[in-house]
Amino acid sequence: MPSELTVLPATETMVAKAATWVETVLPTLDKKYSPGWLQSRLEQGLRDGVLTLSIKAVEAAEKREDEIADAALRTVFQEMLGGAITERGPGHLQVWAYGQRAIKRPPLTRGRGGEWYDNWYRDLEICLLISLACTQFGLHPTRNRAARHANSVPSGTSIIVAALGRNRIHLDESSVQENIWFGLPGELARRALAERALGVQ
């Protein structure tokens, strides 16, 4: 059972403000991110040879059987194989190794039930909200386990987890931190924010 953040008055103000952000954005998730958008953004990062993104895409495909990550990795591997990607970045070795393993099996397809895939949109939005909280309130995005006690300095993640709880979406801070912020959704969200700051569409 996830624990709610015990808040100081200043933290309470942050949580209340963030709860209004959550209330505003969560109903629009499927309008912002289509599966095509997700796959194309992931493919572009893989083409660019981004190491952390490549590692997390491989983990998502192999450990979580995520078909979007699998399809993106296969696409970029085929482009590398065909010579369309001539300059190699740090992440290309990960894509190449995955592609060599993946060609021995059929592509992943969407399973039934509460797959990680079903949380793609929500997880991306959570990462964008964490980034917003960090910017607006001057917070670090995460904090270690020892710092997760009452009256401690909050993080962007703890504020958004508490704000989600006020909107009846109950998640555990450590799970959001490890599986979402430090996972593939967090990598994609940070890349999207960096591109937006640079004016890249």
Secondary structure, DSSP 8 states (H G I E B T S, - for coil): --------HHHHHHHHHHHHHHHHHGGGHHHH--HHHHHHHHHHHHHTT-HHHHHHHHHHHHHS--HHHHHHHHHHHHHHHTTS--S--TTHHHHHHHHHHHTTS------SSS-GGGGHHHHHHHHHHHHHHHHHHT--S---GGG-STT----HHHHHHHHHHHTT----HHHIIIIIITSHHHHHHHHHHHHHHTT--
